[in-house]
């Protein structure tokens, strides 16, 4: 039987509400219990469902006699950062990127070169793009001047490659 996935419900700030929107309708919420933000089940950019947990379809002897199948969730899905259908960041990821950019622009004491590249550098780190090493080294240069601005925000979404460069000597 081919793999099937349920829909995931996540609030606009990235808190998972349920990874089994269809399988566990009792877990659905219009608003997040953690922060009160509205919940989403689809990408705002393209409308594709947010992929939830894998659904396992099985039958017990009693289910087979009654002619029905039992659906259970195989696992809990993690909250994704980007839509696999259109490639756009989900709102919670976009908020992290925007916050990091604002912190650097407002508090980073950037030189002209850094002002030109900071937005793309942060986006490269968030996406783990091929340019991540160069971008991480540019950000580390800012931190080495004694301005650890945005450290926690960036480390939250940095890939292993970027995190190792940013932490390392």
C-alpha positions as a Markdown table, in Angstrom:
| # | Residue | x | y | z |
|---|---|---|---|---|
| 1 | Unk | 0.0 | 0.0 | 0.0 |
| 2 | Unk | 1.5 | 3.4 | -0.9 |
| 3 | Unk | 2.4 | 5.9 | 1.8 |
| 4 | Unk | -0.2 | 8.3 | 2.8 |
| 5 | Unk | 0.1 | 11.3 | 5.0 |
| 6 | Unk | -2.4 | 13.2 | 7.2 |
| 7 | Unk | -2.6 | 17.0 | 7.2 |
| 8 | Unk | -0.7 | 18.9 | 9.9 |
| 9 | Unk | -2.1 | 21.9 | 11.8 |
| 10 | Unk | 0.4 | 24.5 | 12.9 |
| 11 | Unk | -0.2 | 28.0 | 14.3 |
| 12 | Unk | 1.3 | 31.0 | 12.5 |
| 13 | Unk | 4.1 | 31.1 | 15.0 |
| 14 | Unk | 5.2 | 27.5 | 14.4 |
| 15 | Unk | 3.6 | 25.6 | 17.3 |
| 16 | Unk | 2.3 | 22.2 | 16.2 |
| 17 | Unk | -1.4 | 21.7 | 17.1 |
| 18 | Unk | -1.8 | 18.2 | 15.5 |
| 19 | Unk | 0.0 | 16.2 | 12.9 |
| 20 | Unk | -3.2 | 14.2 | 12.4 |
| 21 | Unk | -5.8 | 16.7 | 11.3 |
| 22 | Unk | -8.1 | 14.1 | 9.7 |
| 23 | Unk | -7.2 | 11.1 | 11.8 |
| 24 | Unk | -7.6 | 12.9 | 15.1 |
| 25 | Unk | -10.3 | 15.6 | 14.5 |
| 26 | Unk | -10.7 | 16.1 | 18.3 |
| 27 | Unk | -7.2 | 17.7 | 18.4 |
| 28 | Unk | -8.1 | 20.5 | 15.9 |
| 29 | Unk | -8.0 | 24.1 | 17.2 |
| 30 | Unk | -8.8 | 27.4 | 15.5 |
| 31 | Unk | -6.2 | 29.1 | 17.6 |
| 32 | Unk | -3.0 | 28.0 | 19.3 |
| 33 | Unk | -3.2 | 27.1 | 23.0 |
| 34 | Unk | 0.4 | 28.3 | 23.5 |
| 35 | Unk | 0.3 | 31.8 | 21.9 |
| 36 | Unk | -3.2 | 32.4 | 20.6 |
| 37 | Unk | -2.2 | 32.7 | 16.9 |
| 38 | Unk | -4.5 | 31.5 | 14.2 |
| 39 | Unk | -3.9 | 27.9 | 13.0 |
| 40 | Unk | -3.1 | 26.8 | 9.4 |
| 41 | Unk | -3.4 | 23.5 | 7.6 |
| 42 | Unk | -2.2 | 24.7 | 4.2 |
| 43 | Unk | 0.6 | 26.8 | 2.8 |
| 44 | Unk | -0.6 | 30.5 | 2.5 |
| 45 | Unk | 1.5 | 30.9 | -0.7 |
| 46 | Unk | 0.1 | 28.0 | -2.8 |
| 47 | Unk | -2.6 | 26.3 | -0.8 |
| 48 | Unk | -0.9 | 22.9 | -0.5 |
| 49 | Unk | -1.6 | 20.9 | 2.6 |
| 50 | Unk | 1.0 | 21.0 | 5.3 |
| 51 | Unk | 2.2 | 17.4 | 5.4 |
| 52 | Unk | 1.4 | 15.6 | 8.7 |
| 53 | Unk | 2.1 | 12.2 | 10.1 |
| 54 | Unk | 2.2 | 9.1 | 8.0 |
| 55 | Unk | -1.1 | 7.2 | 8.1 |
| 56 | Unk | -0.9 | 3.4 | 8.6 |
| 57 | Unk | -4.0 | 1.6 | 7.3 |
| 58 | Unk | -4.6 | -1.8 | 8.8 |
| 59 | Unk | -7.4 | -4.3 | 9.7 |
| 60 | Unk | -8.1 | -6.3 | 12.7 |
| 61 | Unk | -10.2 | -9.5 | 12.4 |
| 62 | Unk | -13.3 | -7.6 | 13.8 |
| 63 | Unk | -12.6 | -4.7 | 11.4 |
| 64 | Unk | -12.4 | -7.1 | 8.4 |
| 65 | Unk | -15.7 | -8.7 | 9.4 |
| 66 | Unk | -17.4 | -5.3 | 9.6 |
| 67 | Unk | -15.8 | -4.3 | 6.3 |
| 68 | Unk | -13.9 | -1.4 | 7.6 |
| 69 | Unk | -10.3 | -0.4 | 7.9 |
| 70 | Unk | -8.6 | 1.1 | 10.9 |
| 71 | Unk | -6.3 | 4.2 | 10.3 |
| 72 | Unk | -3.7 | 5.1 | 12.8 |
| 73 | Unk | -0.8 | 7.5 | 12.7 |
| 74 | Unk | 2.6 | 5.9 | 12.2 |
| 75 | Unk | 4.5 | 8.7 | 13.8 |
| 76 | Unk | 4.3 | 12.4 | 14.8 |
| 77 | Unk | 5.5 | 14.7 | 12.0 |
| 78 | Unk | 7.9 | 17.6 | 12.7 |
| 79 | Unk | 6.9 | 21.1 | 11.8 |
| 80 | Unk | 8.5 | 21.9 | 8.4 |
| 81 | Unk | 10.1 | 25.2 | 7.6 |
| 82 | Unk | 9.4 | 25.4 | 3.8 |
| 83 | Unk | 6.6 | 24.3 | 1.6 |
| 84 | Unk | 7.6 | 21.3 | -0.5 |
| 85 | Unk | 5.1 | 22.3 | -3.2 |
| 86 | Unk | 6.2 | 25.9 | -3.8 |
| 87 | Unk | 9.4 | 26.3 | -1.8 |
| 88 | Unk | 8.3 | 29.4 | 0.1 |
| 89 | Unk | 9.0 | 29.6 | 3.8 |
| 90 | Unk | 6.0 | 28.9 | 6.1 |
| 91 | Unk | 4.9 | 32.0 | 8.2 |
| 92 | Unk | 6.8 | 30.8 | 11.3 |
| 93 | Unk | 10.1 | 30.4 | 9.3 |
| 94 | Unk | 9.6 | 33.8 | 7.6 |
| 95 | Unk | 9.1 | 35.4 | 11.0 |
| 96 | Unk | 12.4 | 34.0 | 12.2 |
| 97 | Unk | 14.2 | 35.2 | 9.1 |
| 98 | Unk | 12.6 | 38.7 | 9.2 |
| 99 | Unk | 13.4 | 39.0 | 13.0 |
| 100 | Unk | 17.0 | 38.0 | 12.4 |
| 101 | Unk | 17.4 | 40.6 | 9.6 |
| 102 | Unk | 15.8 | 43.3 | 11.7 |
| 103 | Unk | 18.0 | 42.6 | 14.7 |
| 104 | Unk | 21.2 | 42.8 | 12.6 |
| 105 | Unk | 20.0 | 46.0 | 10.8 |
| 106 | Unk | 19.0 | 47.8 | 14.0 |
| 107 | Unk | 21.6 | 46.6 | 16.4 |
| 108 | Unk | 24.5 | 45.1 | 14.4 |
| 109 | Unk | 26.5 | 48.2 | 13.7 |
| 110 | Unk | 27.0 | 47.0 | 10.1 |
| 111 | Unk | 29.5 | 48.4 | 7.6 |
| 112 | Unk | 28.3 | 49.2 | 4.1 |
| 113 | Unk | 29.4 | 45.8 | 2.7 |
| 114 | Unk | 27.5 | 44.0 | 5.4 |
| 115 | Unk | 24.4 | 46.1 | 4.9 |
| 116 | Unk | 24.3 | 45.0 | 1.3 |
| 117 | Unk | 24.6 | 41.2 | 2.1 |
| 118 | Unk | 23.0 | 40.6 | 5.5 |
| 119 | Unk | 19.5 | 39.8 | 4.2 |
| 120 | Unk | 20.8 | 37.2 | 1.7 |
| 121 | Unk | 23.3 | 35.8 | 4.2 |
| 122 | Unk | 20.5 | 35.1 | 6.7 |
| 123 | Unk | 18.3 | 33.6 | 4.0 |
| 124 | Unk | 21.2 | 31.4 | 2.9 |
| 125 | Unk | 21.7 | 30.2 | 6.5 |
| 126 | Unk | 18.0 | 29.5 | 6.9 |
| 127 | Unk | 17.8 | 27.5 | 3.7 |
| 128 | Unk | 21.2 | 25.8 | 4.1 |
| 129 | Unk | 21.9 | 27.1 | 0.5 |
| 130 | Unk | 25.2 | 26.2 | -1.2 |
| 131 | Unk | 26.5 | 29.7 | -0.1 |
| 132 | Unk | 25.9 | 28.9 | 3.6 |
| 133 | Unk | 29.6 | 28.7 | 4.4 |
| 134 | Unk | 30.4 | 32.2 | 3.0 |
| 135 | Unk | 27.2 | 33.6 | 4.6 |
| 136 | Unk | 28.0 | 32.0 | 8.0 |
| 137 | Unk | 31.6 | 33.4 | 7.9 |
| 138 | Unk | 30.3 | 36.9 | 7.2 |
| 139 | Unk | 27.9 | 36.7 | 10.1 |
| 140 | Unk | 30.6 | 35.4 | 12.4 |
| 141 | Unk | 32.8 | 38.4 | 11.4 |
| 142 | Unk | 30.1 | 40.6 | 12.8 |
| 143 | Unk | 29.9 | 38.6 | 16.0 |
| 144 | Unk | 33.7 | 38.7 | 16.4 |
| 145 | Unk | 33.5 | 42.4 | 16.7 |
| 146 | Unk | 31.7 | 41.9 | 20.0 |
| 147 | Unk | 28.2 | 42.2 | 18.6 |
| 148 | Unk | 26.5 | 38.8 | 19.2 |
| 149 | Unk | 23.3 | 40.3 | 18.0 |
| 150 | Unk | 20.8 | 37.8 | 16.6 |
| 151 | Unk | 22.8 | 34.8 | 17.8 |
| 152 | Unk | 19.9 | 32.9 | 19.4 |
| 153 | Unk | 17.6 | 33.7 | 16.5 |
| 154 | Unk | 20.0 | 32.5 | 13.9 |
| 155 | Unk | 21.2 | 29.4 | 15.8 |
| 156 | Unk | 17.5 | 28.3 | 16.1 |
| 157 | Unk | 17.3 | 27.8 | 12.3 |
| 158 | Unk | 20.9 | 27.4 | 11.3 |
| 159 | Unk | 21.8 | 24.1 | 9.6 |
| 160 | Unk | 24.6 | 22.0 | 11.1 |
| 161 | Unk | 27.1 | 23.3 | 8.6 |
| 162 | Unk | 26.3 | 26.9 | 9.5 |
| 163 | Unk | 26.0 | 26.2 | 13.3 |
| 164 | Unk | 29.5 | 24.6 | 13.3 |
| 165 | Unk | 31.0 | 27.6 | 11.5 |
| 166 | Unk | 29.3 | 30.0 | 13.8 |
| 167 | Unk | 30.3 | 28.2 | 16.9 |
| 168 | Unk | 33.8 | 27.2 | 15.9 |
| 169 | Unk | 37.1 | 29.0 | 16.1 |
